[in-house]
Structure formats: structure tokens, C-alpha cells
Amino acid sequence: MSVKSCEKLEKSMVALTVEVSAEEFEAAVEKAYRKQRGSIRVPGFRPGKAPRKIIENMYGSGVFYEEAVNEALPDAYTAAVKEQELEVVGYPEVELLSVGKEGFSFKATVAVYPEVTLGQYKGVEAPKAEVSVTDEDVEGRVKEMADRNSRMVSVEDRAVAKGDVANIDFDGFLDGVPFDGGKGDSFDLEIGSGQFVPGFEDQVAGMSISEEKDIDITFPEDYHADLAGKTVVFHVKVNAIKVKELPALDDEFAKDVSEFDTLDELKKDVREKMLAEREEAAKRAFEDAAMSKVAAGIQADIPDAMIEEQAKRFVDNFRMQLQSQGVPYEEYMKMTGMEEEKLLADARVPAEGQVRMDLAIAAIVKAESLEASDEDVEAEYNKMAAQYGMDVENVKKYLDDAVIKEQIVRAKAVELVAAAAVPVKPEEVKAEEPKAEEPAEEPKTEKPKRTRKKKAESKEAPAETPAE
């Protein structure tokens, strides 16, 4: 193998012209012959026993060339990339230029990791909010705790009201014919939750136990294609009415839900934890804002392949999120009428933001010669073990040192930027200052990450029910 040329193109693309010698190609042809001879029928010879020359005389001297090129080209390409010390991104586009007894040549066009020029990364201004916790905030959190410790109590002496949970049976009909997903039995519906299409819950309110009635519903225009804008009838029966009974907010409640003996002690602890949470959130937001400004300020000829690859990762993550929620990806796409091409297109903007963030962090790591010591790595392993309740050795089985080291140096880069950044009040941030390419609207995937590069029993409404 020899590299005849290595041409730099726009958008961090490189075109490699590579020649494979006659000797190397002959070895590949022989390998192709041995692989394919068993499937070639030659009169007078048992399958796999015909000599190569006989087969070439019958079918032409180039009968094994295609398989031989497929055999030899990947290794030749890999060797060429290594020789030229290229950090390639994605897969190459390959054009076969010539092939014959003298060997073959090809042209491989591939994206490479772009050269990055850092802009300002020390002393950037970033908004940082002041945090506080009010008495109302504490009361709200305590009420949430009470809500989680509530119990459902049946009532029989009144009609369904807002806030109640009505246990219902329902059958949906479109033009008098039942439609898929329009039926539910013993379904618990919280009135006012917005769980079903507009108008449904309002019409259930006021019904009594054992009462049955027909409800007219017009589906929204942006609903599932089969029902969008259609008027249907749901026959509804109320089986039971339940209300949420909250515990009294007193010292006994504090003892039941915490390690504290009094409600005042519980509230003090809630206040301290809420303040710590908000301070951490403000710190993260400040780091994000500072890093976003740094990412927006880099100069780099980013290849499309990097953005496309990141967009695919976003969509793959979205697919896994759906699956973790028990929603098949294909079913979701059908229900929403979404095409994967559109999902990938929507992901391009956040993907470019993520790529710019990754490039900025990597450039800072290089500029500052940041490293992860053995002590850093061990401390991170111990931290993760404590976080996930696992033995340190088991964590090490799942995560290799290289992954941990990358996480550590990326975190150090972010900390370096944040430590030197100048906090300002949010309203003082100048409108003309550059913003990171971090979109307001994403394809419901994920936002650029700063520190890591690449990780109830109830009866629910069917997908095609009046639920939104």
C-alpha cells in the first residue's frame, strides 16, 4: 500500500488516493478464490476442487477482483489513515479508480477532526441567579410530602367533582362503530388532570356512582391522524368515586415521614436541602452559560459528519428513553406521524451545539495540559460506587479507566472556565453577546452536555383512547 496524495478539502474533509501493489492484490485475489471456489460449478470437478486458473479461464481473469478489492481495501484504508496520522470522523466515501493485475487504486474522502482555535475562555461574563427559599416554598415541599403519603378514600354520597378520581368504564364510537383503543374498563381518571382530551373530564364531572351517559367529544386537529378533528361518542359509566385524604401536618406526620421528631425540625431540614439544591442548580446554570459562551467563540471548520453522528446519538437516546417508558419507538413514530428524517433534521441544531461544546472542552484540555491522576480516577470510582450503591471493583468492571479519565479532564476544563468566569445578574447580560448554539426547541432528545461525552401499578389509557 502506498499513499499517492492526501488532499485537504473544505469542511475538514480529506481526500486520500491510495494504491495497492500487485503483490498485495494477488494475495487478496488468492484469498477471494479460496473463499468463493466452493460455490462455483466447473464441469469435471467436485465443488471447491477446481483450480483457480480453470475458473479464471471460464469466467474471465477478473472473476475474483470484486471480492479481492473488498478484502484488501479496508486494511489499505486503515493503514493509509495511520500513515498520514489522521483523526478521522465517521466512514469514508470510496471511489475505485483502477483495478487489474498490477493492483488497484482508490480514492477515500473522509471527514477529520477539525483544527480548533479557542476564543476567550477565561474571564467570560455569565449570568448567575441569586437563590433563596421562602416560607411558601417550604410549605409547598412539605405539602408534596403529604401528598405522597396520602390515601384514597371512597365516597358515595355525592357526584364526581374536580380533583376526584373517578373509576370509569368507557366505550368510544366513531360513526356508531367502535374504534381501536377507544375502550377502557375500571380506569382511574383524575378529574382536572388533563389526562384525557379536552371536554371529556368536564363532562364526567357531575356524574354519580352507577350513572351512565354518552359524551360527545371532538378530537383536536393535531391528534392521531385517524381521529384528528373527528367527533366521537363515548359511553361512560362511573363505577366509584375516590378522594385523596391527606395526613395532618403535625409532629406525628414529621415522625412518620422523616427522622425528625417535630414538624419544625422537618421544615428546617427541608429549607436547608432546598437551598442546597437551588445553589447547585444556579452553579450548574452558571457553568452552562459560561461554557456556552466559550463554545460559541471557537473557530473550527466542523465537518457535517460530526454533526450528523451526534444527531443520530440524540435520536438513539430518544429511542431508549421511549423504550424505558414502555413505548415502542415505531409505535410512537406512527402515533405522532413523525418521520425519522424529520427527527434527525430537528436534532441537527442541538447536535451542532453539542459538537461545539465537545470541541471547546477538548481544546481547553489541550491548551491547559489537563490530566487525570491515578488518585483522581480512584476517587471518581469511589464516588460512583457510593452513588449507585455498588462495590468499587464492580464499578471498575463496567467502566474502564480511559472513560473515567476523560470524564475527569472534561470536568476540570469546565471548572477552570467557571472559576475564572465573571458572574453578573441575568438582566445585565448584553443582548449582543454570542450565545451557544443550544436550541430552544429540540427533537425531544437532550441538550449539550458539559462534562460527559458519550450513559406503578395502575391502569393506563390505551394509546388510542381519549387520552392526549
C-alpha positions as semicolon CSV with decimal commas, in nm:
position;residue;x (nm);y (nm);z (nm)
1;M;0,000;0,000;0,000
2;S;0,118;0,350;-0,081
3;V;-0,048;0,687;-0,037
4;K;-0,018;0,885;-0,359
5;S;-0,183;1,201;-0,225
6;C;-0,356;1,341;0,083
7;E;-0,557;1,648;-0,016
8;K;-0,724;1,875;0,239
9;L;-1,070;1,987;0,138
10;E;-1,329;2,226;0,284
11;K;-1,528;2,145;0,599
12;S;-1,238;1,944;0,744
13;M;-1,258;1,681;0,471
14;V;-0,956;1,492;0,336
15;A;-0,921;1,300;0,009
16;L;-0,675;1,010;0,020
17;T;-0,556;0,849;-0,303
18;V;-0,417;0,504;-0,227
19;E;-0,255;0,235;-0,440
20;V;-0,243;-0,134;-0,352
21;S;0,051;-0,315;-0,513
22;A;0,028;-0,610;-0,748
23;E;0,177;-0,837;-0,481
24;E;-0,077;-0,730;-0,218
25;F;-0,362;-0,758;-0,465
26;E;-0,252;-1,105;-0,576
27;A;-0,268;-1,221;-0,213
28;A;-0,620;-1,080;-0,187
29;V;-0,725;-1,248;-0,514
30;E;-0,596;-1,583;-0,387
31;K;-0,790;-1,532;-0,065
32;A;-1,104;-1,446;-0,264
33;Y;-1,059;-1,762;-0,474
34;R;-1,035;-1,982;-0,164
35;K;-1,343;-1,820;-0,019
36;Q;-1,558;-1,848;-0,333
37;R;-1,442;-2,164;-0,505
38;G;-1,688;-2,384;-0,319
39;S;-1,983;-2,202;-0,477
40;I;-1,851;-2,211;-0,836
41;R;-1,955;-2,504;-1,053
42;V;-1,694;-2,629;-1,301
43;P;-1,766;-2,939;-1,516
44;G;-1,537;-3,228;-1,428
45;F;-1,451;-3,102;-1,081
46;R;-1,612;-3,156;-0,747
47;P;-1,736;-2,837;-0,573
48;G;-1,439;-2,645;-0,433
49;K;-1,177;-2,851;-0,617
50;A;-1,146;-2,658;-0,945
51;P;-0,807;-2,483;-0,982
52;R;-0,810;-2,106;-0,989
53;K;-0,671;-2,089;-1,344
54;I;-0,951;-2,311;-1,476
55;I;-1,215;-2,086;-1,315
56;E;-1,045;-1,770;-1,446
57;N;-1,030;-1,916;-1,796
58;M;-1,402;-1,995;-1,783
59;Y;-1,531;-1,674;-1,623
60;G;-1,258;-1,421;-1,700
61;S;-0,938;-1,314;-1,527
62;G;-1,124;-1,063;-1,313
63;V;-1,376;-1,308;-1,170
64;F;-1,234;-1,268;-0,817
65;Y;-1,144;-0,899;-0,839
66;E;-1,454;-0,761;-0,670
67;E;-1,420;-0,987;-0,368
68;A;-1,044;-0,927;-0,359
69;V;-1,094;-0,548;-0,352
70;N;-1,350;-0,589;-0,073
71;E;-1,094;-0,797;0,113
72;A;-0,792;-0,569;0,070
73;L;-0,941;-0,218;0,067
74;P;-1,037;-0,183;0,438
75;D;-0,686;-0,274;0,555
76;A;-0,529;-0,046;0,296
77;Y;-0,752;0,243;0,402
78;T;-0,675;0,187;0,772
79;A;-0,302;0,175;0,701
80;A;-0,322;0,496;0,494
81;V;-0,506;0,680;0,771
82;K;-0,246;0,567;1,023
83;E;0,044;0,664;0,797
84;Q;-0,099;1,014;0,746
85;E;-0,177;1,043;1,119
86;L;-0,536;1,141;1,051
87;E;-0,805;1,153;1,322
88;V;-1,098;1,055;1,104
89;V;-1,465;1,107;1,182
90;G;-1,724;0,863;1,052
91;Y;-1,695;0,643;0,744
92;P;-1,528;0,736;0,414
93;E;-1,681;0,766;0,070
94;V;-1,476;0,535;-0,151
95;E;-1,427;0,555;-0,526
96;L;-1,245;0,273;-0,704
97;L;-1,011;0,431;-0,958
98;S;-0,848;0,130;-1,123
99;V;-0,814;-0,246;-1,082
100;G;-0,609;-0,509;-1,267
101;K;-0,319;-0,747;-1,239
102;E;-0,096;-0,456;-1,145
103;G;-0,309;-0,393;-0,837
104;F;-0,581;-0,137;-0,769
105;S;-0,617;0,221;-0,658
106;F;-0,895;0,406;-0,483
107;K;-0,989;0,747;-0,352
108;A;-1,129;0,777;0,003
109;T;-1,291;1,103;0,107
110;V;-1,344;1,128;0,481
111;A;-1,406;1,388;0,750
112;V;-1,129;1,454;1,000
113;Y;-1,130;1,608;1,345
114;P;-1,116;1,983;1,283
115;E;-0,847;2,221;1,400
116;V;-0,992;2,433;1,680
117;T;-0,894;2,787;1,771
118;L;-1,014;2,892;2,113
119;G;-1,159;3,234;2,169
120;Q;-1,182;3,382;2,517
121;Y;-1,228;3,113;2,778
122;K;-1,109;3,290;3,090
123;G;-1,294;3,584;3,238
124;V;-1,611;3,545;3,030
125;E;-1,923;3,704;3,178
126;A;-2,214;3,474;3,255
127;P;-2,545;3,527;3,435
128;K;-2,575;3,382;3,784
129;A;-2,902;3,399;3,972
130;E;-2,924;3,468;4,344
131;V;-3,112;3,192;4,521
132;S;-3,334;3,189;4,827
133;V;-3,604;2,975;4,983
134;T;-3,928;3,132;5,112
135;D;-4,166;3,003;5,373
136;E;-4,413;2,936;5,091
137;D;-4,152;2,720;4,915
138;V;-4,103;2,513;5,231
139;E;-4,479;2,478;5,282
140;G;-4,516;2,365;4,923
141;R;-4,248;2,098;4,958
142;V;-4,399;1,970;5,283
143;K;-4,740;1,952;5,115
144;E;-4,584;1,747;4,837
145;M;-4,455;1,507;5,102
146;A;-4,805;1,490;5,248
147;D;-4,947;1,424;4,903
148;R;-4,711;1,132;4,854
149;N;-4,828;0,990;5,186
150;S;-5,196;1,038;5,115
151;R;-5,451;0,760;5,073
152;M;-5,751;0,723;4,850
153;V;-6,089;0,707;5,024
154;S;-6,415;0,610;4,853
155;V;-6,713;0,845;4,872
156;E;-7,071;0,751;4,785
157;D;-7,293;1,041;4,884
158;R;-7,211;1,291;4,610
159;A;-7,133;1,337;4,242
160;V;-6,789;1,349;4,079
161;A;-6,609;1,681;4,139
162;K;-6,284;1,833;4,021
163;G;-5,988;1,673;4,197
164;D;-6,172;1,342;4,249
165;V;-6,054;1,015;4,098
166;A;-6,342;0,859;3,908
167;N;-6,319;0,490;3,828
168;I;-6,492;0,456;3,491
169;D;-6,571;0,221;3,205
170;F;-6,581;0,380;2,862
171;D;-6,650;0,275;2,504
172;G;-6,571;0,505;2,212
173;F;-6,766;0,505;1,885
174;L;-6,688;0,680;1,557
175;D;-6,993;0,699;1,335
176;G;-7,151;0,432;1,554
177;V;-6,858;0,191;1,515
178;P;-6,611;0,112;1,797
179;F;-6,257;0,232;1,717
180;D;-5,924;0,082;1,822
181;G;-5,805;0,198;2,162
182;G;-6,137;0,361;2,247
183;K;-6,233;0,117;2,521
184;G;-6,132;0,108;2,885
185;D;-6,254;-0,081;3,191
186;S;-6,211;0,024;3,556
187;F;-5,993;0,315;3,455
188;D;-5,895;0,563;3,728
189;L;-5,931;0,914;3,591
190;E;-5,832;1,218;3,797
191;I;-6,077;1,494;3,709
192;G;-5,892;1,809;3,610
193;S;-5,563;1,635;3,536
194;G;-5,591;1,694;3,162
195;Q;-5,516;1,328;3,106
196;F;-5,796;1,290;2,852
197;V;-5,885;1,511;2,557
198;P;-6,044;1,850;2,634
199;G;-6,408;1,824;2,731
200;F;-6,406;1,462;2,845
201;E;-6,325;1,518;3,212
202;D;-6,559;1,818;3,234
203;Q;-6,849;1,600;3,123
204;V;-6,762;1,321;3,368
205;A;-6,776;1,579;3,650
206;G;-7,127;1,583;3,796
207;M;-7,195;1,213;3,732
208;S;-7,291;0,984;4,020
209;I;-7,191;0,628;4,103
210;S;-7,352;0,375;3,862
211;E;-7,467;0,657;3,634
212;E;-7,415;0,605;3,261
213;K;-7,425;0,862;2,983
214;D;-7,293;0,942;2,635
215;I;-7,027;1,209;2,598
216;D;-6,968;1,388;2,267
217;I;-6,601;1,466;2,201
218;T;-6,425;1,629;1,907
219;F;-6,061;1,532;1,885
220;P;-5,803;1,811;1,829
221;E;-5,678;1,870;1,475
222;D;-5,327;1,773;1,581
223;Y;-5,435;1,440;1,733
224;H;-5,355;1,100;1,584
225;A;-5,422;1,106;1,211
226;D;-5,706;0,850;1,230
227;L;-5,903;1,062;1,479
228;A;-5,780;1,419;1,421
229;G;-6,074;1,658;1,406
230;K;-6,327;1,373;1,429
231;T;-6,634;1,383;1,651
232;V;-6,688;1,065;1,851
233;V;-6,921;0,944;2,124
234;F;-6,801;0,783;2,446
235;H;-7,044;0,580;2,651
236;V;-6,925;0,628;3,010
237;K;-7,019;0,456;3,335
238;V;-6,896;0,568;3,678
239;N;-6,806;0,271;3,899
240;A;-6,666;0,452;4,201
241;I;-6,555;0,792;4,327
242;K;-6,241;0,831;4,533
243;V;-6,085;1,132;4,702
244;K;-5,737;1,189;4,828
245;E;-5,713;1,206;5,206
246;L;-5,406;1,397;5,325
247;P;-5,241;1,339;5,663
248;A;-5,245;1,622;5,915
249;L;-4,930;1,834;5,907
250;D;-4,813;1,793;6,265
251;D;-4,533;1,638;6,467
252;E;-4,672;1,288;6,412
253;F;-4,652;1,345;6,037
254;A;-4,287;1,452;6,073
255;K;-4,210;1,134;6,267
256;D;-4,381;0,920;6,003
257;V;-4,201;1,064;5,700
258;S;-3,858;1,155;5,841
259;E;-3,606;1,104;6,118
260;F;-3,725;1,421;6,293
261;D;-3,949;1,443;6,598
262;T;-4,118;1,773;6,520
263;L;-4,267;1,947;6,217
264;D;-4,041;2,248;6,277
265;E;-3,731;2,031;6,257
266;L;-3,859;1,875;5,936
267;K;-3,926;2,218;5,785
268;K;-3,577;2,338;5,880
269;D;-3,424;2,036;5,707
270;V;-3,646;2,090;5,400
271;R;-3,535;2,455;5,382
272;E;-3,165;2,361;5,402
273;K;-3,199;2,094;5,135
274;M;-3,398;2,319;4,902
275;L;-3,138;2,593;4,939
276;A;-2,858;2,346;4,861
277;E;-3,049;2,220;4,557
278;R;-3,105;2,571;4,425
279;E;-2,746;2,674;4,486
280;E;-2,628;2,366;4,296
281;A;-2,873;2,438;4,013
282;A;-2,755;2,801;3,996
283;K;-2,393;2,683;3,991
284;R;-2,467;2,442;3,706
285;A;-2,657;2,707;3,514
286;F;-2,366;2,947;3,559
287;E;-2,121;2,685;3,432
288;D;-2,352;2,609;3,138
289;A;-2,379;2,977;3,046
290;A;-2,003;3,029;3,067
291;M;-1,926;2,717;2,864
292;S;-2,192;2,804;2,609
293;K;-2,020;3,139;2,551
294;V;-1,683;2,968;2,517
295;A;-1,829;2,711;2,276
296;A;-1,985;2,985;2,065
297;G;-1,648;3,163;2,045
298;I;-1,437;2,883;1,900
299;Q;-1,327;2,882;1,538
300;A;-1,349;2,541;1,373
301;D;-1,439;2,411;1,028
302;I;-1,677;2,145;1,162
303;P;-1,746;1,858;0,921
304;D;-2,108;1,764;0,859
305;A;-2,025;1,406;0,957
306;M;-1,962;1,510;1,318
307;I;-2,297;1,687;1,341
308;E;-2,483;1,404;1,171
309;E;-2,325;1,147;1,401
310;Q;-2,422;1,350;1,709
311;A;-2,777;1,394;1,577
312;K;-2,802;1,015;1,541
313;R;-2,685;0,973;1,900
314;F;-2,956;1,215;2,016
315;V;-3,222;1,018;1,828
316;D;-3,085;0,688;1,961
317;N;-3,103;0,828;2,315
318;F;-3,459;0,939;2,250
319;R;-3,543;0,589;2,129
320;M;-3,402;0,440;2,451
321;Q;-3,595;0,692;2,662
322;L;-3,918;0,584;2,496
323;Q;-3,837;0,217;2,546
324;S;-3,760;0,277;2,915
325;Q;-4,111;0,420;2,945
326;G;-4,260;0,116;2,774
327;V;-4,334;0,298;2,447
328;P;-4,211;0,120;2,131
329;Y;-4,026;0,366;1,907
330;E;-4,207;0,255;1,590
331;E;-4,545;0,291;1,761
332;Y;-4,457;0,641;1,881
333;M;-4,350;0,745;1,531
334;K;-4,674;0,611;1,386
335;M;-4,891;0,778;1,651
336;T;-4,727;1,117;1,607
337;G;-4,693;1,095;1,230
338;M;-4,323;1,176;1,269
339;E;-4,065;1,064;1,014
340;E;-3,716;0,974;1,132
341;E;-3,569;1,209;0,870
342;K;-3,758;1,496;1,034
343;L;-3,641;1,384;1,379
344;L;-3,280;1,383;1,258
345;A;-3,325;1,722;1,091
346;D;-3,465;1,868;1,414
347;A;-3,169;1,722;1,602
348;R;-2,907;1,898;1,387
349;V;-2,915;2,229;1,573
350;P;-2,870;2,080;1,923
351;A;-2,619;1,837;1,773
352;E;-2,406;2,122;1,643
353;G;-2,426;2,284;1,986
354;Q;-2,305;1,961;2,145
355;V;-2,024;1,921;1,893
356;R;-1,906;2,279;1,951
357;M;-1,917;2,216;2,326
358;D;-1,711;1,898;2,291
359;L;-1,457;2,072;2,066
360;A;-1,424;2,364;2,308
361;I;-1,370;2,139;2,608
362;A;-1,115;1,925;2,422
363;A;-0,928;2,240;2,313
364;I;-0,917;2,369;2,673
365;V;-0,791;2,032;2,796
366;K;-0,511;2,052;2,539
367;A;-0,431;2,420;2,598
368;E;-0,411;2,375;2,976
369;S;-0,246;2,029;2,965
370;L;-0,515;1,894;3,197
371;E;-0,470;1,539;3,318
372;A;-0,639;1,288;3,545
373;S;-0,411;1,140;3,809
374;D;-0,444;0,788;3,947
375;E;-0,578;0,947;4,267
376;D;-0,842;1,136;4,065
377;V;-0,952;0,816;3,896
378;E;-0,972;0,620;4,220
379;A;-1,171;0,900;4,387
380;E;-1,415;0,906;4,096
381;Y;-1,463;0,529;4,113
382;N;-1,536;0,555;4,487
383;K;-1,778;0,840;4,429
384;M;-1,969;0,642;4,166
385;A;-1,972;0,331;4,384
386;A;-2,129;0,529;4,670
387;Q;-2,375;0,695;4,432
388;Y;-2,503;0,368;4,288
389;G;-2,463;0,154;4,599
390;M;-2,214;-0,076;4,429
391;D;-1,881;-0,227;4,519
392;V;-1,589;-0,028;4,372
393;E;-1,449;-0,335;4,196
394;N;-1,782;-0,395;4,026
395;V;-1,789;-0,035;3,903
396;K;-1,444;-0,086;3,755
397;K;-1,571;-0,387;3,561
398;Y;-1,826;-0,170;3,383
399;L;-1,622;0,147;3,329
400;D;-1,269;0,146;3,202
401;D;-1,002;0,388;3,319
402;A;-0,998;0,573;2,986
403;V;-1,367;0,662;3,018
404;I;-1,323;0,783;3,375
405;K;-1,014;0,988;3,284
406;E;-1,200;1,158;3,000
407;Q;-1,486;1,249;3,233
408;I;-1,241;1,390;3,488
409;V;-1,043;1,608;3,248
410;R;-1,363;1,738;3,088
411;A;-1,495;1,829;3,434
412;K;-1,164;2,002;3,511
413;A;-1,196;2,208;3,194
414;V;-1,545;2,322;3,290
415;E;-1,434;2,402;3,645
416;L;-1,142;2,605;3,510
417;V;-1,373;2,815;3,290
418;A;-1,629;2,861;3,569
419;A;-1,364;2,957;3,827
420;A;-1,239;3,237;3,601
421;A;-1,582;3,346;3,479
422;V;-1,736;3,673;3,597
423;P;-2,088;3,633;3,741
424;V;-2,338;3,904;3,651
425;K;-2,706;3,947;3,720
426;P;-2,919;3,786;3,448
427;E;-3,065;4,122;3,338
428;E;-2,714;4,265;3,291
429;V;-2,617;4,020;3,018
430;K;-2,575;4,210;2,692
431;A;-2,817;4,112;2,419
432;E;-2,547;4,121;2,153
433;E;-2,321;3,874;2,329
434;P;-2,284;3,546;2,140
435;K;-2,489;3,253;2,257
436;A;-2,403;2,889;2,227
437;E;-2,581;2,705;1,954
438;E;-2,816;2,544;2,201
439;P;-3,170;2,549;2,061
440;A;-3,486;2,626;2,246
441;E;-3,659;2,353;2,051
442;E;-3,507;2,009;2,022
443;P;-3,645;1,684;1,887
444;K;-3,721;1,588;2,249
445;T;-3,376;1,439;2,285
446;E;-3,114;1,603;2,501
447;K;-2,914;1,922;2,542
448;P;-2,538;1,963;2,504
449;K;-2,360;1,810;2,799
450;R;-2,068;1,984;2,962
451;T;-1,893;1,705;3,143
452;R;-1,968;1,377;2,975
453;K;-1,920;1,287;2,615
454;K;-2,079;0,989;2,518
455;K;-2,483;0,697;2,961
456;A;-4,670;0,184;3,939
457;E;-4,932;-0,039;3,921
458;S;-5,219;0,148;3,754
459;K;-5,446;0,104;3,460
460;E;-5,337;0,340;3,187
461;A;-5,540;0,459;2,891
462;P;-5,461;0,273;2,568
463;A;-5,260;0,469;2,312
464;E;-5,568;0,549;2,104
465;T;-5,805;0,638;2,387
466;P;-5,931;0,988;2,459
467;A;-5,604;1,047;2,637
468;E;-5,395;1,315;2,476
